[in-house]
């Protein structure tokens, strides 16, 4: 009799320990899933910021293009003035068409097209299509029912975490590519600004 009570007591102890273990697993999975959702939200916000930067760089590039056209016109006007003043080539007797003399325009810089951002949505907790996890029942009571529920919930959350990890990896790779394109645009705009400054200073000296 004492031996049977000892066995039952041991069964209760093991069941209680197993129940607490499944609770810890469930809580840890819930915490990790929350972190994953927060991370995906942060990546989404970062993607919006990168898009804003991309549009800003495109606007700068468009403004630079306008400025370059204006510099071209100014340079043409100055060259025509200098040529007419020094050589008298604008007289009708010469029959020379001054509009045919244009300074070569070597300021055109090919811009890379802006990168296309792929949207993604945060993975939410969804039940898995498979059946729940089963345990070997010993006491066949409510504790073991909760153990199965905890294990089933943990299994579903692990599936969600796997999908989140895939989304994170894809998003990070795409954003890294976008950052590379932004760096190229920034460098291109800087070069064009420097060239425009040089041309402006040269015009002021004439």
FENDASUL-V170683 format. One record per residue. RES is the residue in one letter. BURIAL is # if it has 16 or more other C-alpha atoms within 10 Angstrom, else .. Layout:
BEGIN
RES,BURIAL  RES,BURIAL
END
This chain:
BEGIN
X,.  X,.  X,.  X,.  X,.  X,.  X,.  X,.  X,.  X,.  X,.  X,.  X,.  X,.  X,#  X,.  X,.  X,.  X,#  X,.  X,.  X,#  X,#  X,.  X,#  X,#  X,.  X,.  X,#  X,#  X,.  X,.  X,#  X,.  X,.  X,#  X,#  X,.  X,.  X,#  X,.  X,.  X,#  X,#  X,.  X,.  X,#  X,.  X,.  X,#  X,#  X,.  X,.  X,#  X,.  X,.  X,#  X,#  X,.  X,#  X,#  X,.  X,.  X,#  X,#  X,.  X,.  X,#  X,.  X,.  X,#  X,#  X,.  X,.  X,#  X,#  X,.  X,.  X,#  X,#  X,.  X,.  X,.  X,.  X,.  X,.  X,.  X,.  X,#  X,#  X,.  X,.  X,.  X,.  X,.  X,.  X,.  X,.  X,.  X,.  X,.  X,.  X,.  X,.  X,.  X,.  X,.  X,.  X,.  X,.  X,.  X,.  X,.  X,.  X,#  X,.  X,.  X,.  X,.  X,.  X,.  X,#  X,#  X,.  X,.  X,.  X,.  X,.  X,.  X,.  X,.  X,#  X,.  X,.  X,.  X,.  X,.  X,.  X,.  X,.  X,.  X,.  X,#  X,#  X,.  X,.  X,#  X,#  X,#  X,#  X,#  X,#  X,#  X,#  X,#  X,#  X,#  X,#  X,.  X,#  X,#  X,.  X,.  X,#  X,.  X,.  X,#  X,#  X,.  X,.  X,#  X,.  X,.  X,#  X,#  X,.  X,.  X,#  X,#  X,.  X,#  X,#  X,.  X,.  X,#  X,#  X,.  X,#  X,#  X,.  X,.  X,#  X,#  X,.  X,.  X,#  X,.  X,.  X,.  X,.  X,.  X,.  X,.  X,.  X,.  X,.
END
